[in-house]
Amino acid sequence: MGNEPRPPASGPALSAPPGLARRLGTADATLIGLGSMVGAGVFAAFTPAAAAAGSGLLIGLAVAGLVAFCNATSSAQLAAVYPASGGTYVYGRERLGPWPGFLAGWGFVIGKTASAAAMAMTFAAYAAPAGWERPVAVAAVVLLAAVNYRGITRTALLTRIIVAVVLSALALGITAAWTGTGPGAGSFLSEGLLAGGWYGILQSAGLLFFAFAGYARIATMGEEVRDPQRTIPRAITLALGLALVVYAVVAVTLLAALGPDGVAATPAPLAAAVDAGPLAWAGPVVRIGAAAASLGALLALIAGLGRTTLAMARGGDLPAWLGGIHPKYSVPHRAEVALAVVICLVLLVADLRGAIGFSSFGVLVYYLVANLAALTQPAPDRRYPRALQVLGAVSCAGLALTLPLTSVLVGLAVFAAGIVLRLVRVWMQRT
């Protein structure tokens, strides 16, 4: 590897770098993961999935859930051994070498920056007056970056509040939607779950995977979790299981109330399902829940992005000044401020569907590296069968290639740009 940036030390040496404090227990870590997954995706991701697969999005949801489970077991197994900020960026460097680690970190930072912009835009779509969407989205990013700046315990407290609001709104919306369905509520199955073809189903799985990637936030904050060997695997499993149940219930409800074409035709399907029923008064409550969900996902994204950027700065793959930790609040404050600025810039040019597809591509590459890294772990560090890591790696690669062509091409271009930047950086260090 010559004079490339040296990877961080392995194993226990990673667990206690100076600056970050271990303040999160199992409940807080689970809620941060759940708040990331039951975010804007549960209100917005079903629209492009229905357009791709019709009723077959139910199969796509099952596929996305299976891939997410494989990835979650790999992340949990790795995080128990390497409980450091940065998640798969660290795991890839430790198990596979600097280049795979860099690709994972680059995919996470770039993909999740697009995802953060999508969350901000979804919030503004529900909360802002017409014509004010982008300014309101920018204001939301600035506000939540300020919350993260004040420390991880404030992030966890706000996440608790947001998750409670979101789950309450979802429960009301689901109830209101079912009251408007008649005896033909199951007619969406009449066209057949395979009517959209397997390519459409796999594309819907890739788009829905966007919604399940929130458990990565738990691993990326590994330095701030108490008893990480026990807490991180438990929190990842709990958060993913709860999110899968919520998404399955919402998916069936939307298809029963609107049908596949109705879901595909609206950017706010749950609100549309409520408006079509006799309890239309619940519509504003659902919109408040969608806005809160977007804020919860955005809050967790900013936190996770900051920790991965911190790790990449420590590893020499991003400018070292991004690795600064605030002396009072124990957060990577420079990284979070820089990322907030970048997200605001992305808001000026991005659209929601494009952001979802591009984010899915970057995160699927991230988890491909995670599965390959977990596959190399020795027997004493293993918690799950190798078959899960093989299935996860193959599935990530397959789903990435079935995403909309534009998302794939833009994703490949961004990764190529990252490779060029790292080559230049390594060459400069050598010369």
N, C-alpha and C positions, 0 to 999 in steps of 0.2 A: 504493500500500500504506500510505500515511499513516505513522502511528507504530507500525506492526506491528514485532515483533522482526526485526531485520535478519538475512538469511541469512548464513552464513559465506562468507568470500571464496572465489572459485572457483579451480580448477586447482591449481597447485603451492603456493599459499599455504596450502592445507589440509594439506599433507603433513608439516608439522613444528611443530604447536602444542606449547607447553611441557608437559613432564610425562611423556608416554608414550614408552617406549623401543622401538626397532625390534630385536626379539630373535628373531623367528620366521623360519625358512627354509622352503623348499618342503616338506620332509618333515614338519616340525611342523605347518604350516598344513594340509596334506593330511590328516594324522591327526586334527586337531581337527575338520575337516569330516566325515571318515569316522566318527569317534566320535559325532558329532551325528546322523548318518543311520542308522548301524547301531547304533541304540540300542534303547529299549524298543519302538519301532515294529515291528521285525522279529519280536518275540515277541508283540505284542499287536494290531497294526493289521489283521492278516488276519482276525480274528474279525468285526468289523463289516463289513469288505469282503465276506466270504463271505455274511453275512446279507443284504447288499444285492444281490449279483450272482451268487452261487453260483460255478460254474466260470468265469463271465465275469469274475471278479476278475483273471484273467490278462490280459484285454483292458484292464481298468481299470488294471492295473499298467503296461502299455505306454503307455496314455494319460498316466498320472501321470508316467512317465519322460520322455515327449516334452515335456510341459509344463515339467517340471523342467529339461530341457535348454535349452529356449528361455529360461527365466528365468535359468539359469546363465550363458548367453552374454551376456544383458543385464547381469547383475551384474558379470561379469568385465570387460566393455567399459567400464562406468562406473567400477568400482573402479580400473582402470588410470589413469584421468584424475583421479579424486578419491579418493586413498588415505587417507581420514580415518575416524576412528571414527564410527559411526552408520549406515553402509550406505545404504539407500534413503532414509532420512530426509534425508541430505545430498544425494543425487542428485536427489531430487524438488524440494528447495528450489532447487538450482542450475539445473536444467533446466526446471522447470515452475512454480515459485513457492512461497511459504510454505505455502499451504493443501494442495496435494498432498503436499508434504514432511511436513507435520504428520500427515495421514491415514496415510501410510506408517509413520511412527514410532509413532503411536498404535496402529495395527493390530499392529505388531510387538511392542510392549511388552505390550499387553493380551493378544494371542493367545499369545505365548510365555510369559507368566506362567501362563496356563492350561496350556500344554504342560509347563512345569516342574512344576506340580502333578501332572499326569498321570504324568510320569516318576517322581516321588517315590512316588506311590501304587503304580505298577507294581513299583518296588523293594520296597516294604513287602509287597506281595502275595506276593512270592517269598521274602522274607527274614525276615518278622516272624511271631511266634506269633499264633494266632488271638486277636483282640481288641486286639492291640497295633499294628495297622497304621498308624493315624494318628500315634501318638507316634514310631514308628520313621521314618515319612516326614518328620516335622518334624526329627528328629535328623539325617537325611541331608542335608536342606537346610542346616541350620546348619553341619554339617561341611564340605560342599563350598563354601559361601560363605566359610568360613575359609581353605580352600585357595586360592580365587581371590584372597582379600584379600592373600595373601603374594606375588603376582606372577604374570605370565603364563607364565614359564618353569616354575614348579611346576605350573601348569595343564597345560602341554604334556607334562611328564614323566608326570604321573598319567594323562593321556589315552593315552599310549603303552602303559602297563601295562594299562589297561582294555581297549583295542582288542585287544591280544594275547590276553587272557583270553576276550573275547567271540568272536573268530574261532575260537579253539580249541574253545570250547563248541559253536559252531554246526557246525563240521566234525564233531565227535563226534555231535551230535544228528542231523544229516542222515544220517550213515552208519548210526546205529542205527535211524532211521526206515525207511530203505530195506531194511534186513535183515528188517524185519517185513512188507514188502509182498509180495504174491503175484503170480501171472500176471495178475490183473485190476487191476494198479496204474493202468492208464490208463483205467479204467472211468469216472472222473469226467468224461471227455470225452463219454460217451455221451448225456448229457442235452443237450449242445450248449452252446457258449460263450455263445449269445445267449438262453438260457432265461430269464434274469433280466430281459431287456429292456434297451434302451439307457439308459433312465433309471437302472436299477439299476447298470449298468456305469459310467455317469458318476458316480453317487454313490459307488461303490467307488473310483473314481479320485480323487475329492475327499478321501475318507478316507485313502487310501494316500499322497496328496500330503503329508499330515501327516508321513510318515516321511522324505520327501526334502528337507525344507526346511533341513536342517542346513548346506548349503553357504553359507547366508547368514552363518553365524558367521565365515567367513573374511573376508568383505567388511566386516563390522561391526568387525573388529579390524584394519582397514587401517593404522592408525597404528603397529602393533606388528610389521609384517611388513617384512623386509629386501627391498630392490629390488622394491617393490610392483607396478610396471608389468609386471614379468616373473613374479613369484612368485604373485600373486593369481589371474590367469587360469589359470595352469598348475595350481595347487592345487585350484581349483574344479572344473576339468574332470576331474582325476584322482580326486578324492573322489567325485564324482557317478558316474563310470563304474564304479568299484569297488563302490559301493553298489548300483547297478542290477544288477550280476552277482549279488551276494549275495542280493538280494531275489527275483530271478527263480528262483534255485536253491531257496530256501526255499519259495516259493509252490508250485512244482511238487511238491516233496517233501510238503508238508502235504496237498495235494489228493490225491496218490497214496496217502498213508497213511491219511487220515481221511475223504476225500470232502468235498464242499462242506458238507453238513449237519453233519458231525463238526467241521469247522473252525469253523463258526458257533456251535456249541454249547458251546465251551469258551473261557475267557479266556486259557488258556495252551496254544495248539494244538501247538506244537513239543514241549513236555513231554508232552502227551497222546499224540502220535504215538510218542514214544520209549517211554512206558509200555505202549503196546499191542503192542510188538514183543518179540523175545526178548532184547534187551539193556536190560531195564528198569533195570539198575544204573546206566545212563548218565543216568537221569532227574535225580538230584540235581546232576550236573555241568551239565546244561542249565539247571537252575534257578539255579545259581550264575552261569552266563553271562548269564542274563536279568537277574539282579540287578545284575551288573557293567555290562551294557549300559545299564540305566536310570541308573546312577550316571554313566556316561560322557556320556550325553545331557544329564543334569541339570547336570553340571559345565560343559559347553559352553554350555548355555542361560544359566546365571547369568553367564558371561563375556560373551556376546553382548548380553544384556539390559543389563548394566552399561554397555557402550560406547554402545549406542543411547540410553540414558537420559542419559549424559554429553553426547552430541551435542545432544539436545533441550534440556538445561539450558543449553548454550552458545548455542543458537539462540533462547533466550527462551521456549520452549514448555513448559518445566517449571521449577520453582523453581531459582534459580541455585545454591543451596547443594548441589544434587545434582551439580554440575559439579566438586566438589572432587577433587583428585588427591593420593594419599598421597605425601608427600615422600620416603619411603624405598622403597616397593614399586612406585611408579609405576602405580597402579591407581585407577579411580574408586571409592574405598572407600565413600563415602557412598551412592552409587547402589546398590552391591552390597548393603550392609547393609539399605537401605530395601526393596529388592526381595526380599531373603530374608524379611523380616518379612511382606510382602504375600503371597508364595507360601505361607508357613505359614498365613496366615489363609484363603487359598483352599482349602487342604487340609481345612479344617473343614467345607466345604459342597459340594465338587465331587465328581463321579463320573467314572470313566475315559472312558466313551463320550462324555459331554457335553463333557468337556475336549478330547477329540480333535476333535470336530466344530467347536467354537468356535475352537480354535486354527487349524484349517484355514481357517476363514472369514477370520480376521484376517490370516493369512499370505498368502492368495490376494489380498487387497486390497493388501498390501505389494508383492507381485510385479507386480500390475497397474500400480502406479505405476512400478516399476522398468522394465518394458517400455516404458511410454509415455515415460519419461525417456530411455531409450536410443534410442528412435525419433527424438528431436530432435537427437542428436549430429551434428556436422558430419563431413564425409568424412574429414578427417585423424585423427579420434578413433575411427573405426569399425573394428571387427575382424570383424564378422559381418554377413550380409545383413539388411536391414530386414524382410524377410519373416518372419524368426524372431521379431522383436519384435512384429509384428502378430499372428502366430499365438499367441505367449505371452500377449499382452493379452486377446485374444478367449477363449482357453482358461481363463485365470484367472477372468474374469467368468462364463463358463458353468459352471465347476466350483463356484464359490461359490454359485450359485443352485440347484445340484442337491444340496447338502448337506441333511441332515435339517432339517425346517422349524424345529424348536426352535433349532438352531444358527444358522440364518439370522436368525431374529427376535431372538435374544439379541445376535448380532453387530451387527445394524443398530441396536439400542437402545444398545449400548455406543459405537458410532461417533457416534450422535446426542448422547450425553452428552459425548463428547470435543469435538464441534463447539461445543456450548453453553459448555463450560469455556473453550475458546480464544476464543470471541467475548467472553465476560466479561473474560478477561485482556487482550485487545486494547482493549476499551472502557475498562478501568481505566487502561491505559497512556496512552490518548489524553486522558483527563479528569484 
